[in-house]
Amino acid sequence: MSIATAPLDTNNLEAFWMPFTANRQFKKDPRLFVGAEGMYYLTYDGRRVLDGAAGLWCVNAGHCHKRIVAAVQKQVATMDFAPAFQMGHPMAFELASRLTQLTPGDLNYVFFANSGSEAVDTALKIAVGYHRARGEGQRTRLIGRERGYHGIGFGGTSVGGIKNNRKMFSSMMLPGVDHMPHTHDPAHMAFSRGQPEWGAHLADDLLRLIDLHDASTIAAVIVEPVAGSTGVLPPPKGYLERLRKITEDHGILLIFDEVITGFGRLGAAFAAEKFGIVPDMMTIAKGLTNATVPASAVVCREGIYQAFMQGPEWMVELFHGYTYSAHPLAVAAGLATLDVYRDEGLFERAADLSPYWEDAVHSLKGLPNVIDLRNLGLMAGVDLAPRPGKPTLRGYDVFLKCYERGVYIRYTGDTLAMSPPLIAEKSEIDKMFSILAEVIKEVN
Ligand SMILES: Cc1ncc(COP(=O)(O)O)c(C=O)c1O
């Protein structure tokens, strides 16, 4: 059938193959958002829904923030696109500089991409390239962690540790990747408030991998400082510090994937700041532009950038980049977003709200089927006992009922995740958790 004669049916939901979605289930009973403002979404059928997940952990300053919208509108009418290969535009350099004022230590160089997945793949390539540039080209091995999520590129999927994301592509994963164990052991840490006391020693598993593969073959270790997509796993106290020490001792780069934890989610600019650790690279995305325009970046320490700056000056130093690296709309959104974070004190606000949030999360303790609760900053994970023989269905039912009652949360399997915009009022946190408690009691 030619395009001209194809029937146009705007109510046909079939053509869009939706990402990370049960397509058949969704299309039978769709949930459609058509507007957004502040803490709320507007649904197709005219209901206001409280956003308990900041979209996908990304709308940290709240929806349709007027200053960010205005900056993007102005930019699209001024210069829609400019290439970043052998050309530049001033605001991209300004955004890079502004970001390095927020990052700790000598994390002073910013490589722009468009999504968290691209930032991760970029960071992994930079790690391998860095060692080669220094004459240690045999350091190619990458270490991730079970239950880690680093996006869906082949690199990110390979270092990631979520079974369902990996199994369909199992033999296509990158070679030379190994994984540390995840840090969640309910027997030792269920219902911990904030960082669990138990588990720092789990970082020592890296020593086992070093023993197995030899440090001279390992390029980098990548972890989320707080594992997010797997259901919010705050790091045990002392764990990240130990990981930093071991990697440093063995010349291995440490990459913090801060795609979720960046931009105030933990009550600081980055998890690196919150935990007082300087990784060698950070991947950032989501809150970078308040999700108004897709953008991401890798921030590198001085020594990494400088290692590439050798050879003839007319030669490209890193054969890597995206058509939309430092896209003008993303850069305009990024600059306006950083202004909003600063002027509205949103990182401090998140820190101030965190104890209230923690109490709200742990108020769910004792409700039917609630088997663990976790929190840090403005993140929370709730584990529900799976229904026998029907894994993930209880999580879905709770998610759906919350949505019907006006609260949007995330669920992965039987784990619920919450991460509101940092502008949330206490009354909105109350609403979120009272509806969630009501629903958990009803869903059996
Ligand atoms: C830690 C982490 N890394 C990478 C990604 C991938 O980001 P994107 O979906 O923008 O590719 C995500 C997405 O949630 C993430 O949480």
The ligand as a Tripos MOL2 file, in Angstrom:
@<TRIPOS>MOLECULE
LIG
   16    16     1     0     0
SMALL
NO_CHARGES

@<TRIPOS>ATOM
      1 C1         22.1300    4.6370   35.7000 C.3       1 LIG1
      2 C2         21.6060    4.7360   34.3120 C.ar      1 LIG1
      3 N1         22.4680    4.7060   33.2870 N.ar      1 LIG1
      4 C3         22.0430    4.7980   32.0230 C.ar      1 LIG1
      5 C4         20.7070    4.9240   31.7260 C.ar      1 LIG1
      6 C5         20.2650    4.9980   30.3040 C.3       1 LIG1
      7 O1         19.7820    6.2450   29.9870 O.3       1 LIG1
      8 P1         18.9120    6.4530   28.6560 P.3       1 LIG1
      9 O2         17.6110    5.7680   28.8830 O.co2     1 LIG1
     10 O3         18.8160    7.9420   28.5570 O.co2     1 LIG1
     11 O4         19.6970    5.8630   27.5350 O.co2     1 LIG1
     12 C6         19.7870    4.9730   32.7520 C.ar      1 LIG1
     13 C7         18.3470    5.1280   32.4850 C.2       1 LIG1
     14 O5         17.5070    5.0600   33.3470 O.2       1 LIG1
     15 C8         20.2420    4.8630   34.0890 C.ar      1 LIG1
     16 O6         19.3830    4.8650   35.1230 O.3       1 LIG1
@<TRIPOS>BOND
     1     1     2 1
     2     2     3 ar
     3     2    15 ar
     4     3     4 ar
     5     4     5 ar
     6     5     6 1
     7     5    12 ar
     8     6     7 1
     9     7     8 1
    10     8     9 2
    11     8    10 1
    12     8    11 1
    13    12    13 1
    14    12    15 ar
    15    13    14 2
    16    15    16 1
@<TRIPOS>SUBSTRUCTURE
     1 LIG1         1 GROUP 0 **** ****
